[in-house]
């Protein structure tokens, strides 16, 4: 039998927190009774049809080869019969009093899973923009909890996407499906590899929830499975919509019950034993009957109850009289007034029992709720809209003090109802950037009782600036006076921010000195472009106007002379859909070639499909020319340096031979045998000049060796031992008693250095300290190693003559620089020491004051 998806199963009246049932609307209850009777008849018919179908299925099994196609070993015909039977069982459970939504759906899904091997089912309910689990009997508990509360979005697993799109979603392979990106790891962790989800849509195209099936293998649904799921969906949709409607009515009536329980009007006292009732004076006022004329017999009351309600109300009252544990009784029905009109009434009472626990009296009250009933429906609709809307709703008194706010106001602004009600919004919502002109416009409109719409800045409790679209509607009474003011706040902060960013981006792009081109493309051919926009800089750089490039592929700018390797690199990057950048030559409109830096940036849509390329073009011709000139200059300097070095070596080598001869001749001359006079003096000067020239050439050769060997060998050297060797080599100079020498290498005992260079540097510094000591005081030399900022230093200090750094500071480490009148000074020592320190990757610097002393700082 085909299920009628438009038929709504009936449910028994709900019981309130006090134990007695809540009322239903009169018209709705009539429909419920009719539906219940129709359902009873359908169930009886279905049982008969199922028995016939079962007999047919048993007969088909006895015939070899009989039966329809099967999935998972279960013939399709048997599955259809079993599924139909399961559906009827569910309808019976749904019609059973006290059954819960979770129990019904869990039982149903368990049966479905048994009929489909390997299928795991779940049903989720949508609340606002999230889905919450109703039942998932076969899913792992941890995975079911992970799905609970999933967002309804374009990337939210099969269920989230199905609810978002309001259409069936089939994920045949979760491992590769982008829709499962946020939940993929959780699904695969529990072996879930495929998922199909169908939205459950109720009245008014409202998404109630989702039905989903999961498999532990990547697969697509068979047509037979899709047919089964469609049948399952209809039934779940039916149950879910009715149960949710039932819950909403229950909640609404609960609120109504507690709001009206304290406002009883017609008091009555029922004698349960004698079945007589006494009415209070409020009965006359409510319904127009005279109590004396109405009579105390319960039959008089029953005669005024609407015929359609009488059986139910009497049965309920009889159940209360016979109950041994019921404390309260309550019913809602239609009661005829003296003028013949029917009023909706709420009737409820408290049971009074004797010592044996038997009810003897029921004391209660009857209340006319006709007007409340009429307004309740309207208020429920308005309340639902106001509370559930994402926009903020504020209702104000005529003096603009807040009377009511909805939850969206609290969520957006951070203020509670207690903090806002009774105050004017402007007191705490306005801030430094709230526009005074907009406020004046609002005041002028409200002064004329006119509706208004505007955008303005308001501030949250945390003083966060927010942009709102404000819509205000004064509500007038029958006399045209303002009764209340309705204000709707729509948060447009993000839109304003995006607008500002777009304006900034537009300004940046339009005023950029780089050429910017926005190109349209397709995922199938990402290397084929169509220019949609170019900025002014594009025309300035290429010579082409926007009209000449728009709608065309900018590739025509490249030209045949462009390096094919560079073009291949660009082509491959575009095929991969990734950003890339190159330098290449393109052709100007006037025909000349120029160098550009070209960058491609891909743009994707919400489906991660490549839709646009943004091209940035920058003229780098000047830089390219400079680079070529620099390369030529570097080559020339390298060659000149090599030639100069070669010349120096040749010159020094050629000078050494004649200099050796001169030195030999000078050594052979015995100046003592030459008589005193001019010749002896000349020969003596000749010998001194020869020695001096030889020393200069040796020093120059040493400098050349240092400059020519930047990677000279290094080793671990003890500073204490190195300095002691230097002291021994100049022992004759330190023999004087008026020289004080102290050392401290405790912080840096060893350094990684060239031993020869270190010896030469220390020797130069020590001999200079002795050579340029002050004649007025005892020479004090202090040598100390220290660490600072992860670096190692050697401080060599003396109290000698010092150096005038203001005068000589820029050339203190220059070649042949002398700062004192000393006959032994050659101006080479500090130059060599400084060159050796630099060759080791460190430095040699100096601090000095005239006649105070000098400190040389060797940085290792």
ABEGO torsion letter per residue (X at the ends): XBBBAABBBBBBBBBBAAGBBBBBBAAAAAAAAAAAAAAAAAAAAAAAAAAAAAAAAAAAAABBGBEBBBBGGBBAAAAAAAAAAAAAAAAAAAABBGBBAAAAAAAAAAAAAAABBGBBBBBBBBBEABBBBABBAABBAAAAAAABGBBBBABAEAAAAAAAAGBBBBBABAAABAAAAAAAAAAAAAGBABBBBBBBBBBGGBBAEBBBBBBABBBBBBAAAAAAAAAAAAAAAAAAAAAAAAAAAAAAAAAAAAAAAAABABBBBBBAAAGBBBBBAAAAAAAGBBAAAAEABAAAAAAABBAAAAAAAAAAAAAAAABAABABBBBBBBBBBAAGBBBBBBBBBBBBBBAAGBBABBBBBBBBAAAAAAAAAAAAAAAAAAAABABBBBBBBAAGBBABBBAAAAAAAGBBAAAABGBBAAAAABBAABBAAAAAAAAAAAAAGBBBBBBBBBBBAAGBBBBBBBBBBBBBBAAGBBABBBBBBBBAAAAAAAAAAAAAAAAAAAABABBBBBBBBBAABAABBBBABBBAAAAAAAGBBAAAABGBBAAAAAEAABBAAAAAAAAAAAAAGBBBBBBBBBBBAAGBBBBBBBBBBBBBBAAGBBABBBBBBBBAAAAAAAAAAAAAAAAAAAAAAAAAAAAAAAAAAAAAAAAAAAAAAAAABBAAABBBEAAAAAAAAAAAAAAAAAAAAAAAAAAAAAAABAABBBBBBBAAAAAAAAAAAAAAAAABAABBBBBBAAABABBBBBAAAAAAAAAAAAAAAAAABBAABBBBBBBBBBBBGGBBBBBBBBABAEBBAAAAAAAAABBGBBABBBAABAGAAAAAAAAAAAAAGBBBBBBBBBGAEBBBBBBX
